[in-house]
Amino acid sequence: MADLLSTGVSGLLAFQRALDTTSHNISNVNTDGYSRQRVEIGTRPAQPYGNGWVGQGANVRTTQRVYDDFLAAQTRTSSSGLEHLDVYASNAERLNNMFGDSANGLSPTLQRFVNAFQAVANAPTSIPARQVLLSEANTLEQRLQFFNTRLDEIGNEINSRIKGEVAEVNSIAQGIARLNNEIASGIARTGGQPPNDLLDQRDKLLDELATKISVNAVRQDGGTINVFVGSGQPLVLGSNVNQLTTVQDPFDSSQLAVAVQTAGSSVDISASVTGGTLGGLLDFRREQLEPARNALGRFAVALTDVVNTQHHEGIDLSGALGGDFFAVGDAEVLDNNLNSGTGTVSATRVDVGALTGRDYLMEMTSGGWVLRDSLSGATVPMTGTGTAADPFVADGLEIEVGGTAAVGDTFLIRPTRSAITNMSVLISDPSRVAAAAPIRTAAAGTNSGSGTISAGEVLDSTNAQLRAPVTIQFLTANTYSINGAGSFAYTAGGNIDVNGWRMQISGAPQVGDTFTVSDNTSGTGDNRNALLLSDALKAPVLNGGTTSLGSAVGEFVGGIGVATRQAQVNRDAQNVVHEESLSAKEAVSGVNLDEEAANLLKYQQAYQAAAQLIRVADTMFQTLLAATDR
Amino acid sequence: MSQQSVLSKTQTQIASGKRVQTPADDPVAAVHILELQRALAESEQFATNADMAKNRLTLEEQALADANTLMQRVRELTIQGSNATVDPASRHMLAQEIRGHVKDLMDIANRRDANGEYLFSGYATLTQPFAVSGSAISYFGDQGNRALQIGQDQRVVDGHSGQDVFMGVTGGNGTFITTAGAANTGNGVIASGTIVDPSQWVVGDYTLRFTSATGDYQIVDASAAVVATGTYTSGSAISFRGVNINMSGMPAQNDTFSIARSRPEDMFTTLNDLANTLDAPTVTQADRARFSSDMATVLQQLDQVGDHLLSVRADVGTRLHTIEAAQDSLADRKVELESATSQLRDLDYAEAVSRMNQQLVGLQAAQASYSKIAQLSLFDYLR
């Protein structure tokens, strides 16, 4: 009977615990990261009697959370991936919106600039038309500056976000380490009983950490977990934390990289960070932002090259040869702050058509200098020996090396990055726009033959004799002299190249007919160079002479569009994956109120039944008392 | 949530009327749209250029028409004056009027456009092209031809240089020019002559010299070598090297006539020569013969001037026609580019509205089902 009472009490206590846990579940139905808990009730050891074993009731073995390690890890991975793609896509969308503006984008601004040259060609003497050209040039330059500054700003924002995320990662890591400690002592104190709510809290922190950076959590004996980031660098080891820090890029101090600080040293893990917001930011910077800045720079370099080259071949309203129209920044060489040698590297752009928009790493190896693509690490072939007289030549660059570099020293070459930062329009006086050609040709009015002379073109604007007068006189119908000297065979329509210019005489000139090529100083109404400029701006110059400036803009904007769309699609797909793994996890660990209601009812009934046992025991005892109370 | 964002995107599309909002919406179309818009801006510029060229050529055409009218008047005066019976005083009046026309012609040749640029000075548009220098009128412009771009690969020259219009008129009959020697004493009159067989003509300057009073002549070239001899009878033609020279009257011994290869002559010289010829004395028989020869030469030169002006005007007309054709095709191209852009970028409203309705239904269904499901709870039944 004493057994009946204690059996009943054991049931009461067990069901009380079960009801407690159910109400705990119900109360935490909306708690983030909470895993449903379950009471495991088992039988108490039975009592042996001669006629068999008699049960002694029930007790609570343990209270466990319903939790699936595999599903939790999967959710963590998928949320890490989702955050990565989300940050990537939302930043790509910013680029996309910035360059996609059809009214103020690069493409219409460039076209207005080309049209302005046409307008000058229409009225070369018109100062207003020239003024419009200069303002369009300034607009184009400012547009490029604007885009470049916005890209810089995005780069700075990424830096400060990286800083912020790193700080959060550190505080989360601290939290995990503290919980590791509490969990370990909790388990030890209760003889191996799991501190469910602490475990949930730690898992929640781990989930949060996974949204920042992809992590690898390894469970240890004693209930602690170790957390590794990057390519296996420990972030949390039991209750110890290694700080994540930001370090300056070894080449470019304006860029922050992520490193793990271990005793005495820090390891740059930027390249191996894959998921989470940090991964997204680093990948976006590497795959979208940097190439966008380089591509924009390459456009500016090509624009400057095209316009300057042709502008040099014309003369302005005052008759002076055209100077540079745009100025643009030079190729950049940054040395690694860890270099130990005294080597120097300098790079100059020589061929716009061969420029790629990539960055390069120049590395001193035991076998000499090697040029690599800074992103892929693939070797880029070079010709030449690297001296001033015979520089290395690769991808449109001439690279000159000096000093003595130590093996392992590296230099980062950025051919077009700072082009726009140092870009400006050099012409402010509208009359300095070189719309006219420097030479003019004429057939003498007394010529009796049918010979005609072409307008001529400039081959070499640096020829000192370019604008010196030249008279071509026909000695016979088939030979001519130049400035009274020599006798050259005449071919109708053949090129006659003198003093850096080229022209053709066609038809049938007669003996004594003269043709002159002279300085075009008074040619204020000449528009030949303006037309050539507008042609040059439409000519294919980039990618080995296959892509015009206009198509380069299209390619650039289209490339950003494609990348953005891809990022959006990836994000949407990852969203579905994440939703699925989340609901799979919820299905296991989530609190279902219906289930809890049923449990509540079940345990309540069981509790009532157990309470009845107490009454039965009491009744039995009273019966016994009454039977003996005589 | 995702239904809502899809719906809001459709809404933005309907509000703006654009299907492609950013390049990411349809990268291929976006790049194509950029290219189309670039082509559109370019062809608008070509249209502006074409208008400009048209205006300039129209101005030139007016100037040429005025020059033509003037030349016709001069021709009338010449025909009036070529009659040897007109008395010297009247001829002097005619000469004076013609000298006045030289000035008028120079004014036409020095015309400017609305920007103050000279129409006929080639590239040197700020240099006055024609001015009196010494006894003649000289050209100070150059031979530049300014072209304007009116199509992707189409350029049209927006004028002619003064050299082309006023200076380079073919002299004589285009092959040679005949003039009577100033010291001739006979009454032989030389006409302009014709080419019978161009293949036999050797370019050069020849002199026809009469070696007797009975019409024996020899023709020598520039180096005084005799290339032909013969005997002329009044009214017959003299033939040599594929050309026929018609003469009338009878030259005296040692009278000379030059048969020089054609050289371009400017209109001002032609008019001045005409005025001087009209002022020349016609007292002796020889004077009258020279007068007749000179008038014949001048009349022929006036014909050449008329032809020359016509050919320049025809050239202008052709260019204007080219421009109009280009303008038509530019207008067509604009419509074509705009409709292509619209097809790529603009929204199909019918499709978008029906899509929006569908999405609305989806969203409403989702909302309704959520509220129904949310009401289901076992706790409601445990009372």
Interface residues (C-beta under 8 A of the other chain):
Chain A: A92 E93 N96 N97 F99 G100 S102 G105 S107 P108 L110 Q111 R112 V114 N115 Q118 A119 A121 N122 A123 P124 T125 S126 A436 R440 T441 A442 A443 G445 T446 N447 S448 A455 Q510 N520 S522 G523 T524 G525 D526 N527 R528 L531 S534 G550 S551 V553 G554 E555 V557 G558 I560 G561 V562 T564 R565 Q568 N575 L593 D594 A597 A598 L600 L601
Chain B: S2 Q21 T22 P23 A24 D25 D26 P27 V28 A30 V31 I33 L34 E35 Q37 R38 A41 E42 E44 Q45 F46 T48 N49 M52 N115 E117 S121 G122 Y123 A124 T125 L126 T127 Y139 D142 Q143 G144 N145 R146 A147 L148 Q149 R155 Q163 M167 G168 V203 R261 S262 R263 P264 D266 S377 L378 F379 L382
